Amino acid sequence: MATEAPPAAAAPAAAQDQDINPWSVQGGTDANGEIVAINYEAISKKWATSLVDDALLERFERVTGHKPHIWLRRGLFFSHRDFDRILTRYEHGDPFFLYTGRGPSTGSLHLGHTIPLQFTKWLQDVFDVPLVFMLTDDEKALFKDGLAFEDTLKYGMENARDIIALGFDQKKTFIYSDLKYVGGHFLMNAWEFSRLVPFNQVRGAFGFNESSNVGKIFFPAVQCVAGFATSYPEIWSDPPAEERSKEIAKIDCLIPMGIDQDPYFRLLRDNSHRMRYPSPKPALIHSKFLTALQGPGGKMSSSNPNSAIFMTDTPKQIKTKINKHAFSGGRETLEEHRELGGNPDIDVSYIYLTYFEEDDEKLKKIYDDYKKGEMLTGELKKLAVDLLQKNVEEFQARRALVTDEVLASYMKPRKLEWAGNPNPKPKPAPEPKKGKEGKEAKEPKEAKAKEGKLTKAEKKLAQRPKEDN
Ligand code: TRP
């Protein structure tokens, strides 16, 4: 059995630094001014995130009983903050929810947009937890000149249909438009959060200055507090709680996202304990960007139709785009290619296969054959075309089933239904307090209260060394 993940694209050093922020993603350039691949380890280092490593993946499999998604095994979701803590929560059956979002700047998604979303759906299936899905129609109108709020609202509704077509479980999923939903406890959280954040804390992280409109300056508070359980009183109880509460605020949160969104959530993690009802620092898991057709220095972008495969593309359009525009790591001539071999690491068709070819062994063989020159560029492209056409066609078939009623059912604020871990492990009995161990020592009350609820037999179980299952 092949457990070894196929090699990911290599990233050479850059002469000019890459620039990554929530509004643009640009690879660095080398000494000749050529764009080089985005260096993800460098971002992780710069922003002090943790890299997803084998130990984390092993623990994931042990705790959930699921083999990690190919995108985790292949390093496409490569970085995190406190994902291990979420595993601990899951292990003990403690509550948490998933939160992710999309900025509706156009009416249809491209393939790159769907990656973090498909991954979120997988997490929802594995963990069996609620998901809140934010459509930031407010953000896009504030940040993009020429977009009216009516436009972004409309795009958001169209995007919601795409999101539903990815297969999220309706009973566990609440999709909302900021322009329609933000009010009540959500808005109270946003105002309270905004009071904790001085301008000089966001200006650097988001590139604001004195001329930035004040809506932009407030918006991060909105995107942040969407990670607080108290922002959604309807999903936890029916009727919804009239006031925010300490108990609901404690429900943990995991946010899957493209790495460019991390600045928002650093801000959230820096301030979540300072709210009147403190919340844990939300855990984050970060993806790389789906490479633009032109090559690994940029990401797919809606504003450049030739850079992206759209979820509305026909099979023919997909074929033409790959054949015409997908950057190739093949050689100039057939003879040269046969003799010297191609470079799969920079080949966009190969990179797409790393996303969509599930079979590790098959992928490894493609990598090797291409590198040896035994596989030609045309053959490699054909493999990518086939897989992408299949992915997009299946998506379109599901999209056609999303009626107005289906859309309304996901967007209605309501109590969600989920089960979480079917076999939670009792918590180990708390160690006698040593006083020094910072965080652990600070939470004895909670641990005691929970321990008090165990039966004798459960206590015994809890004292046994952890089993692997
Ligand atoms: N700002 C994001 C965008 O422009 C949308 C978004 C809101 C989001 N909340 C999120 C993305 C949480 C990831 C996770 O697309």
Residues whose N, C-alpha, C, O or C-beta is under 5 A from the ligand:
A	BS01	LIG	Y99 T100 G101 R102 G103 M134 T136 Q223 P256 M257 Q261
